[in-house]
Amino acid sequence: MIGLVLAAGAGRRLRPYTDTLPKALVPVDPAGEGTTTVLDLTLGNFAEVGLTDVAIVVGYRKEAVYERKEALERKYGVRLTLIDNDKAEEWNNAYSLWCAREVLKQGAILANGDTVHPVSVEKSLLAARGKGQKIILALDTVKQLADEEMKVVTDPAKGVQKITKLMDPATASGEYIGVTLIEPEAAEELADALKTTFERDPDLYYEDGYQELVNRGFTIDTAPIGDVKWVEIDNHDDLAKGREIACQY
């Protein structure tokens, strides 16, 4: 099993940082000096749970990731493979995850490049394995939900039934936080669902690919992460929260 990070996005709401950096390299250290980024935190988490090979899908300002590759490998004791997304500034992340379809065959813990979270999330996903699950989503069942969150409806017997931002928060079982465990057995079916998704609409998310799988009868499971602090960094308010959280881990 490998680590996998989606780090191709532009994150234009985080300018001026993202004038020269992808979102995953925006500083989350308290001083904002760049000593710690979301990518640093994620690689540290992967290393702590024993993942020594990590693939990173890059696109927007990918040269910044290439420049830091060797230093990151030394710092975290991992081997990095960079996968170029040639449509990172045109298409959404359903295509971005599809670009990693070959490495998914090894099994992966996928983390969005803009999610600050503790290693307990990866540990929760790994602890949930072993009951025939092929895909397990990290689910926050504690947070009060609003309109922007990636909401999930689950059935105790059937797993995920619905995953979308476009639902009444009151009907959701929780929020998908952007971290998934994907077993090798799921790789080909997931890649096909992602391809169907971005061919239907290039602006769709990889979570829409998950919904495509569910619609085909594929079971996607969830693992609750408990009451932990995490944040998806989309704007400067999120970044301030991320810096508060990052210094605690």
Secondary structure, 3 states (H helix, E strand, C coil): CEEEEEECCCCHHHCCHHHCCCHHHCECCCCCCCCCEHHHHHHHHHHHCCCCEEEEEECCCHHHHHHHHHHHHHHHCCEEEEEECCCCCCCCHHHHHHCCCCHHHHCEEEEECCEECCCHHHHHHHHCCCCCCCEEEEEECCCCCCCCCCEEEEECCCEEEEEECCCCHHHCCEEEEEEEEECHHHHHHHHHHHHHHHHHCCCCCHHHHHHHHHHCCCCCEEEECCCCCCEECCCHHHHHHHHHHHCCC
